[in-house]
Amino acid sequence: MDPNELADEMQRQYDRCKLFPETKEGGWIAMIELRNLAPKAIDLLRKLGRH
């Protein structure tokens, strides 16, 4: 996944959590999506840190 795509998708899911925290769609579904994206973000940050 492209770094910009990853950042955009994480931002979208984070915004869903902030805007609709009390709803199923904005609450736990968005959190699951963020949890699924986190390993990709961690790998990317580690690669960037090694350069």
Secondary structure, DSSP 8 states (H G I E B T S, - for coil): --HHHHHHHHHHHHHHHHH-TTSTIIIIIHHHHHHHHHHHHHHHHHHHHH-
